[in-house]
Amino acid sequence: MRPEVLDLKHSATSRYFRQDAKKYADNVFGRLASHRYFEGTTMVVILLNALCIGIEADYSARFYKPTKLYEGPAFFIVTEVFFAVFFTTELVIRFFAFKQKRKCFVDAWFIFDLLLVVMMDVETFVLPLIESTGSPLAMLSTLRLLRLLRVSRMAKLMKTFPELMLIVKGLAAAVRAVSWTLVVLVMILFVWSIVFTSIYHQGFATDEEVAERIESLFGNLSKSAFSLIIMGTLLDEVTYCCSMIRQSGELVMLGVFIVFIVISSFMMLNM
């Protein structure tokens, strides 16, 4: 790894731990919350939580899984309770670690974790009780869909691994250039759509009447744009499109279509 990257990683990590040392009190909770082993353990549990969410999603797709947590397999019950208890405990430790407790409510990461922990605890401990009592509040069980937001907790990995932040910053810096590439691509697509629509317009014919003809691909401007972006830029069913153009007898348009492929797919998308 290049020296400047290593320096950036070291400075980012050091800055992160210095900031924690300033906001945490000099007590048992402060020392625990600012310890690197505590942070490392939290990161490992976050990864395990994301892995278990993936396993549960795959299991639900392959086999039947009851919507009620405590009626499902024991593995998912144990993991859900473990993660709920761990993240709640971790949040409580960080709360008591603050020098000034009111400042935790202006700490972005703390608020982020608080929202996730509240949703997790409600889903794990509150909703099952509501469902078992037959309360009208059982309709709140639809909030289980929000459990997918737990995966967003993996964003905290960027605090521990500055290399991830470097990648994110690089992507953000590339957005401007990519945006202008997209603008040029849309302009090219618009021009070629006009050309193909002018040649293969369907007129007053219905879509059913032109279902097996070239007009089904380029009968109007929207059809032309869709066909060009799918078959010319993304190269899906490009052979079918070429065959339809060749059957129409307009070999010049086949050359125009190939030029579009070269410009939009081979040149623009590989810049």
C-alpha positions, 0 to 999 in steps of 0.5 A: 500500500502506498505511504500516503494511503497508510498515512491517511489511514493512520490519521483517520483512525487516530482522529476517530479515537481522539474524538471518542476520548474527548466526548467520553468521561473518564469512568468505567463506561468511558474507558470501555466505550473508547477501547478498541476491543469494544469497537472491534467486537461491535464491528464483528457483531454487526457483520454477523447480524448482516450475515444472519439477516441474509441467512434468514432471507434465504431460508424464508425463500427456500422453506416456510418460516412463520411470520411470528418470531417465537414460532419459527426455528430456534436458531433465528429466535436465539440470534434475534434475542442475542443481537437485540440484547447486545446492541441495546447493551452497547448503546447503554454503555455508550450513553453512560460513557458520555461526559455530558449526557445531553450531547449524545442527542446531537451525536449522529452515530448515537442517534442512528444506533438509537433508532435501529435499536428501538426498532429491533427491540420493538420487533423482538420483544414488543410485537410478539406480545401484542400479537399473542394478546390479539390486540388491535395493535397487532397490525403494527407487525407490518413494521417488521419490514423495517428490519431490513434497515439494520443492514444500514448499520454496516455503514459504521464500518467506514469509521473503523476502516478508512479505506472504505471511506476513501472508496466512497469519497472517490465515488463521490468525486467521480459522480460529476464526470459520470453525470456529464457522460450520462448527459452525452449518452442521453443526447446521442440516444435522443438523436438516434431515436429520432432517426429510427422513428422517422424510418420505422414509425407505425402511424395509426397501426396498433401495437397488436398489428405491429407485434411481429414487425420492426415497428414494434421496436421503433414505432414511436419515439419512446419505443425507439429510445427503449429499444436502443438503450436495451439492445444498443447500449446494454446489448440485450437481444442485440442479435434479434434487433439486428435480424429485424432491421435486416429483414426490413430491407434497410441495410443502411439502418443496420449500419446506423444501429451498429454505429450507435452500439460502438458509440454508446456501449463500447465508447461512452460506457467504457470511458 
